[in-house]
Amino acid sequence: MSERIKEMMVEIEDLRQKLKEEIEQQEKKIDYEIKNGYIRFEDEVLSKQKENMKHLLAWFGETPFIQLLSAPIVYGMVLPALLLDLMLFVYTYVVGRVFKITFVQRKDYIVFDRQYLGYLNIVEKLNCLYCAYFNGLMQYSAAIAGRTELYFCPIKHAKKIAYDHNYYDAFFAYGDGEKYPQKLEKLREEVQEVSS
């Protein structure tokens, strides 16, 4: 990886951090605090939120019947998701130790906190739990796959792909096999430095 690419990766990460900080600054206007892992709103804020909650009868009355019928299909995806979650646990435990790969932390990807919002009814909270778990699990699995690909095959595809992970830009160009074994070890070290 060239020095310029390394510099650009650091610049991109700096910009991501600045963007997060700016968003957090704007969100500070919403009055809540995180204490011991729990979200706590001021009583007045929570009361105002509850005024905006759509009650169950109104919610069911406004939801198209076909959407209600699709619920078993939507929620049926929980079973393969739980199996994937279990397999990722086994995978990271075994592969991480055997190949000395540092994997990401599950708790950084699967976050449950929307149930504290007063403007969501019980069904909406259940939907939010489902989405938080499922999307967090997909992002977690993509991060694990990215670390795995970095270790085993850090080569870009010849065809452009719709999604790439944090390490993909540092991968070798397709067809560039010159000194591949030496460059592979060096790349693993460099990307670990940038990501830590």
C-alpha positions as CSV (number, residue, x, y, z in Angstrom):
1,M,0.0,0.0,0.0
2,S,1.4,3.4,-1.0
3,E,2.0,6.1,1.6
4,R,-0.6,8.3,-0.2
5,I,-3.3,5.6,0.3
6,K,-2.3,5.2,3.9
7,E,-2.6,9.0,4.4
8,M,-6.0,9.0,2.7
9,M,-7.3,6.2,4.9
10,V,-6.2,8.1,8.0
11,E,-7.9,11.3,6.6
12,I,-11.1,9.4,5.9
13,E,-11.1,8.0,9.4
14,D,-10.5,11.5,10.8
15,L,-13.5,12.8,8.8
16,R,-15.7,10.0,10.0
17,Q,-14.8,10.8,13.6
18,K,-15.5,14.6,13.0
19,L,-18.8,13.7,11.5
20,K,-19.7,11.5,14.5
21,E,-18.8,14.3,16.8
22,E,-20.8,16.9,14.9
23,I,-23.9,14.6,14.9
24,E,-23.4,13.9,18.6
25,Q,-23.2,17.7,19.2
26,Q,-26.6,18.2,17.5
27,E,-28.2,15.3,19.3
28,K,-27.2,16.7,22.7
29,K,-30.2,19.0,22.4
30,I,-32.3,15.9,23.1
31,D,-32.2,15.6,26.9
32,Y,-31.2,12.1,28.0
33,E,-28.3,10.4,29.8
34,I,-26.8,7.0,29.7
35,K,-26.2,5.6,33.2
36,N,-25.0,2.0,33.8
37,G,-26.0,1.0,30.3
38,Y,-29.5,2.4,30.6
39,I,-31.0,5.4,28.9
40,R,-32.8,7.8,31.1
41,F,-34.9,10.7,30.0
42,E,-36.1,13.6,32.2
43,D,-39.7,13.0,33.3
44,E,-40.9,16.0,31.4
45,V,-39.2,14.8,28.1
46,L,-40.7,11.3,28.6
47,S,-44.2,12.7,29.1
48,K,-43.9,14.7,25.9
49,Q,-42.7,11.6,24.1
50,K,-45.7,9.6,25.3
51,E,-48.0,12.3,23.9
52,N,-46.7,11.3,20.5
53,M,-47.2,7.6,20.9
54,K,-49.6,5.9,18.6
55,H,-51.8,3.6,20.7
56,L,-52.2,0.0,19.7
57,L,-55.7,0.2,18.4
58,A,-54.9,3.1,16.2
59,W,-51.7,1.5,15.1
60,F,-53.4,-1.8,14.1
61,G,-56.2,0.1,12.5
62,E,-53.8,2.0,10.2
63,T,-51.5,-0.8,9.4
64,P,-52.5,-2.5,6.1
65,F,-53.7,-6.1,6.7
66,I,-51.3,-7.5,4.2
67,Q,-48.4,-6.2,6.3
68,L,-49.8,-7.8,9.4
69,L,-50.1,-11.1,7.5
70,S,-46.4,-10.9,6.6
71,A,-45.3,-10.7,10.2
72,P,-44.5,-14.5,10.5
73,I,-42.2,-14.2,7.5
74,V,-40.5,-11.2,8.8
75,Y,-40.1,-12.5,12.3
76,G,-39.3,-16.0,11.1
77,M,-35.9,-14.6,10.1
78,V,-35.0,-14.6,13.8
79,L,-34.3,-18.3,13.8
80,P,-31.6,-18.3,11.1
81,A,-30.2,-15.1,12.7
82,L,-29.9,-16.8,16.0
83,L,-28.1,-19.7,14.3
84,L,-25.8,-17.2,12.5
85,D,-25.1,-15.5,15.8
86,L,-24.1,-18.8,17.5
87,M,-21.9,-19.8,14.5
88,L,-20.1,-16.4,14.6
89,F,-19.4,-16.9,18.3
90,V,-17.9,-20.3,17.6
91,Y,-16.0,-19.0,14.5
92,T,-14.4,-16.0,16.2
93,Y,-13.5,-18.1,19.2
94,V,-11.8,-20.8,17.2
95,V,-10.4,-18.9,14.2
96,G,-9.3,-15.9,16.3
97,R,-7.1,-18.2,18.4
98,V,-5.8,-20.4,15.7
99,F,-4.9,-17.7,13.2
100,K,-4.3,-14.9,15.8
101,I,-6.9,-12.7,14.2
102,T,-8.3,-9.9,16.4
103,F,-12.0,-9.7,15.7
104,V,-14.5,-7.0,16.5
105,Q,-16.6,-7.0,19.7
106,R,-20.3,-8.1,19.2
107,K,-21.5,-5.5,21.8
108,D,-20.2,-2.7,19.5
109,Y,-22.6,-3.8,16.8
110,I,-25.7,-5.2,18.4
111,V,-27.2,-2.4,20.6
112,F,-30.6,-2.5,22.2
113,D,-31.7,1.0,23.3
114,R,-34.8,2.1,21.4
115,Q,-37.2,0.4,23.9
116,Y,-36.6,3.5,26.2
117,L,-38.3,5.8,23.7
118,G,-41.7,6.9,25.1
119,Y,-43.2,7.6,21.7
120,L,-43.1,4.0,20.6
121,N,-45.9,1.6,21.4
122,I,-45.2,-2.1,22.4
123,V,-45.4,-3.3,18.8
124,E,-43.0,-0.6,17.5
125,K,-40.6,-1.4,20.3
126,L,-40.7,-5.1,19.4
127,N,-40.0,-4.1,15.7
128,C,-37.1,-1.9,16.9
129,L,-35.6,-4.8,18.9
130,Y,-35.9,-7.0,15.9
131,C,-34.2,-4.5,13.6
132,A,-31.5,-3.6,16.1
133,Y,-30.6,-7.3,16.5
134,F,-30.8,-8.2,12.8
135,N,-29.0,-5.2,11.4
136,G,-26.4,-5.2,14.2
137,L,-25.8,-8.9,13.5
138,M,-25.4,-8.3,9.8
139,Q,-22.9,-5.5,10.4
140,Y,-21.1,-7.6,13.0
141,S,-20.9,-10.5,10.5
142,A,-19.6,-8.2,7.8
143,A,-16.9,-6.9,10.1
144,I,-15.8,-10.4,10.9
145,A,-15.8,-11.3,7.2
146,G,-13.7,-8.2,6.5
147,R,-11.1,-9.2,9.1
148,T,-11.2,-12.8,7.7
149,E,-10.7,-11.6,4.1
150,L,-7.9,-9.3,5.2
151,Y,-6.1,-12.3,6.7
152,F,-6.8,-14.9,3.9
153,C,-7.3,-13.0,0.7
154,P,-6.8,-9.3,0.6
155,I,-7.2,-8.9,-3.1
156,K,-9.7,-6.6,-4.7
157,H,-12.3,-8.1,-7.1
158,A,-11.9,-7.4,-10.9
159,K,-15.6,-6.4,-11.0
160,K,-16.8,-3.5,-8.8
161,I,-18.8,-4.5,-5.8
162,A,-21.7,-2.7,-4.2
163,Y,-20.4,-3.0,-0.6
164,D,-16.9,-3.0,0.8
165,H,-15.6,-3.0,4.3
166,N,-13.1,-0.8,6.1
167,Y,-10.1,-2.8,4.8
168,Y,-11.0,-3.2,1.2
169,D,-9.4,0.0,-0.1
170,A,-6.0,-1.3,1.2
171,F,-6.3,-4.6,-0.6
172,F,-4.0,-5.5,-3.5
173,A,-5.1,-4.7,-7.0
174,Y,-6.6,-7.6,-8.9
175,G,-3.8,-9.4,-10.8
176,D,-0.9,-7.7,-8.9
177,G,1.0,-10.8,-7.7
178,E,4.4,-9.3,-7.5
179,K,6.0,-10.3,-4.1
180,Y,2.5,-11.3,-2.8
181,P,3.7,-13.2,0.3
182,Q,5.9,-10.4,1.5
183,K,3.2,-7.7,0.8
184,L,0.6,-9.8,2.5
185,E,2.3,-9.8,5.9
186,K,3.1,-6.1,5.6
187,L,-0.5,-5.3,4.7
188,R,-1.8,-7.2,7.7
189,E,0.4,-5.1,10.0
190,E,-0.4,-1.8,8.4
191,V,-4.1,-2.2,8.4
192,Q,-4.1,-3.3,12.0
193,E,-2.2,-0.1,12.9
194,V,-4.7,2.1,11.0
195,S,-7.7,0.3,12.5
196,S,-6.5,0.4,16.1
